[in-house]
Amino acid sequence: MPNGTGDLTNQPARLRVMIADDVMETRRSTRLMLTLVPEAKLVAIAHDGRQAVDMARKHKPDIALMDISMPGMDGVEAIAEILKYQPGVGCIVISAERDKQTLRRAIAAGAKGYLIKPITSEELIDEVRRVAALLKEGGQPDDKKRQRHERTIYLQQMAMIYVKARRTDDKALAVFEELAADPDCAVPWLQSLAVIYVFRKEWGKLQKLSARLERLTHS
């Protein structure tokens, strides 16, 4: 496949997506999952950070799915370089890196989302569509909105870590309750919070949350 694109750019699409990862199997699995997003079209596949920067300039993706650990230029450096010349690209990190410092670096570089490997097709679909919705809003957020956005990304990624680790301790509880304080909190996070309440036998909180979930799932 020449330049990692082959015949990917032959058909028009509303949402142009690029994948950047140095592991062939990961590129393949991500590409396969992306086919489940009918409004998205893969326009480029990069094998490292430097190639991702070059392909972003050439193919002008709307969304870039970026690994962190790549040779030469890592994903965070590549995101910063891409956004320097194309600030409208929605960069989503897909990485096995779980530490807070890496997450903060990615957010500071301009990442709009952060998924922790291994990911499910549902996680990828939801994140691509969430970032696409952000792009449609257009414009540059003010400092307060940017800070809230960065905080939300951080909370969501910590929540994802806690779900996979099946944590129900005080730290996990605090993260899910802060997410739930948002009226637009996604149902899966509310469901995870409900599980924590059951485990901790916090029946009063569970009753209120159940009523909220009932309204959301039947609206």
C-alpha positions, -999 to 999 in steps of 0.1 A, spaced: 0 0 0 19 31 -12 24 57 15 0 37 37 -31 50 18 -37 29 -13 -72 35 -26 -84 50 7 -90 85 -8 -111 75 -38 -145 80 -23 -159 112 -7 -167 112 30 -179 137 56 -153 128 83 -117 122 72 -97 100 96 -60 92 99 -44 64 120 -8 67 133 7 36 151 40 18 147 24 -16 154 10 -33 123 -16 -54 141 -29 -23 160 -32 -4 127 -52 -32 113 -75 -36 143 -81 1 145 -89 3 108 -113 -26 112 -131 -9 141 -133 23 122 -154 6 95 -182 5 121 -184 44 119 -203 48 86 -198 86 85 -160 82 88 -135 75 60 -99 65 65 -76 87 44 -41 79 57 -22 54 78 11 65 93 38 42 109 54 68 131 51 103 144 70 121 117 51 103 90 18 113 108 28 150 106 36 147 69 4 128 61 -17 152 81 -4 180 59 -10 161 27 -44 145 35 -59 170 59 -78 147 82 -106 159 104 -96 133 131 -62 118 138 -60 86 159 -25 88 175 -4 63 194 20 77 219 50 54 218 64 56 183 100 58 171 117 91 162 88 115 171 63 103 197 26 108 195 25 138 218 52 156 198 34 147 166 1 161 179 17 194 188 34 196 154 2 188 135 -19 213 154 7 240 149 -2 241 112 -37 225 113 -54 236 145 -87 222 134 -77 185 136 -93 165 164 -65 144 177 -74 113 198 -47 94 216 -50 56 216 -22 44 239 -12 18 264 3 46 286 -18 49 317 2 73 338 -12 108 346 18 126 333 14 112 298 -23 121 298 -14 156 309 12 159 282 -13 148 256 -39 172 267 -14 201 269 -4 193 233 -40 197 222 -54 161 222 -92 161 222 -95 126 235 -75 98 251 -83 60 249 -63 34 268 -54 2 250 -68 -24 246 -99 -6 233 -133 -19 223 -151 -9 191 -177 8 212 -151 30 229 -136 40 196 -170 48 180 -181 69 209 -149 88 211 -147 95 173 -183 108 174 -178 128 205 -147 146 190 -165 150 157 -193 168 176 -167 191 192 -153 199 158 -187 209 145 -191 234 173 -162 253 157 -143 283 171 -117 283 199 -130 278 234 -122 304 261 -99 296 289 -127 284 313 -142 261 286 -108 248 277 -100 240 314 -134 222 318 -127 203 286 -92 192 298 -107 182 332 -134 162 315 -109 143 294 -88 136 324 -118 123 344 -130 101 316 -96 85 312 -92 79 349 -127 65 349 -118 41 321 -87 29 341 -109 24 372 -135 5 352 -110 -19 337 -94 -24 372 -128 -28 388 -120 -3 414 -147 9 439 -125 28 464 -128 64 474 -107 77 445 -128 59 420 -159 71 436 -148 107 435 -140 105 398 -173 90 389 -193 114 411 -175 144 395 -184 131 361 -220 125 372 -223 161 383 -224 171 346 -260 170 334 -248 157 301 -228 128 317 -228 97 294 -249 68 306 -220 43 308 -203 65 335 -236 67 354 -240 29 352 -205 24 365 -212 48 394 -243 27 401 -222 -4 404 -199 14 429 -229 24 450 -241 -12 451 -207 -25 461 -205 2 488 -241 -3 499 -249 34 495 -286 28 488 -298 64 491 -274 76 464 -282 45 443 -319 53 444 -315 88 432 -291 77 405 -314 49 394 -342 74 389 -319 95 367 -309 65 346 -345 55 342 -353 90 328 -323 89 304 -329 54 291 -366 60 284 -364 95 271 
